[in-house]
Amino acid sequence: MRIATATMFAFTLLAASSAQAAESYAFGNRVLTVGDTAGKLVELAGSPVHKEPVENKFGAREAERWEFRREDKTLLVTIRDGKVYQIDEVY
């Protein structure tokens, strides 16, 4: 568990330097917005290539980060309570 946490921390630091947060993301002529359901995300983007739990400092799960590959970038979508909470594009 500690290795996975350390790896995710390193990835997060790397991603933070080249990430861009967004309130919405376009999939062709359809748009995903913060607040949309996880179901709509799957409808627009398909299945994620990876899912990672987001935990607080006590280890309790607060959300889940879904990773999608889109052309030359990675799309990280944080899901909290079944809804899109945050959208990040990583180049």
N, C-alpha and C positions, 0 to 999 in steps of 0.2 A: 504494500500500500504506500509506503514512504517513497519508493522508487517512482511509482506512478504519479504521486503528488509532486515530486521534484521535477519529473519530466514535464508535467503539465505546467508547472510554475515557469520553467525555462521557456516553454512554447509560448506562454502568455506574455512573458517579457519580450520575446522576439516579435510576437504579433502586435504588441502594443506600439512598437516603434514604426510599424508600417500598416496599421489598421485605420479604418475610417468608419466611424459609427454613422448610422443612418436611421431615419424614422420610417423609411420605406425602401423597397427594392423591386425593380421591374423584372418580370419574367415575360418577355415578349410584350404583348399588349395588356397583360394583367399585372396587378400590383399587390405586393404583400406589405402590410403596414403593421407597426407596433400595435398590439391589441387584438390582431387577428388570431384565429384559433390555430392550434397545431395541425388540425385536419386540413385547413386551407393551405398551410405551408407544404404539407405532403402532396396535396393536389397540384400545387404549382411547381414544386421543386423535385418531387419524387422522394425516394427514401434517402436518408442521410448516409454518408459513407462511414460516419463515426458519431457516437453519442458519448458524452462525458458528463458525469455529475458535477454540479457546482455546489460546494459545501461551504458552510460558514466556519468561523475559526474553531468551533467546537466539534466539527465533523458532521453536523446535521445537514441533510440535503435541503437546499433552498430552491434549486432549479436544475435544469439540464441544458447543456450546450450541444447543439447539433451542428455537424460539419457537412457542408456541401461543396463539391468542386464545380466551379463555373468558369469555363474557358481557361484563362490564365490567372485566375484568382481563387481564393477560398472564401466561402461565405459561412460565417459563424452566427448561428441564431440561438439565442438564449430563450428557453421555454420555461415559464413560471406559471403554475396553476393552469396548465393547458393552453396558455396563450403566449404569443410572441411578446417577449419582454424587451429584447434588444437585438439589433441587427448590426453585424460588423463585417466589412469587407477587408480581407487581408490580401495584399499584393505580394 
